[in-house]
């Protein structure tokens, strides 16, 4: 296994994993209405802010 630092090219995949895992993990725990508001674009924006 190779471990490396995150790059800007990784952001879309990380955002997708983040949203998808929240939706599956917290289904039935957090209201579906909230989980439906999660978006890949919002998560990408958050991760890009983190990288800056």
Beta strands, then each sheet from edge to edge (+ up, - down):
end
